[in-house]
Amino acid sequence: MRYLRSFGRFWWDFVFGDDWRLAAGVIAGLAVTKFLVDRDVPAWWALPLAAVAALAVSLRRAAN
């Protein structure tokens, strides 16, 4: 059981790390991309745009 808890904590720290908002932005970008792809819209641009936007928000919060 300790192995599973350690494994889960590793992935939590790896994905969410220092700023959970950055991870949430990327997850939201994945959801938007899936939504667009399901409607046959070319969505190659959605995830990079979401990642850049999430990074910009994260950097602005860190600078303040």
Buried (B, 14 or more C-beta within 10 A) or exposed (E): EEEEEEEEEEEEEEEBEEBEEBBEBBBEBBEBBEEBEEEEEEBEEBBEEBBEBBBEBBEEEEEE
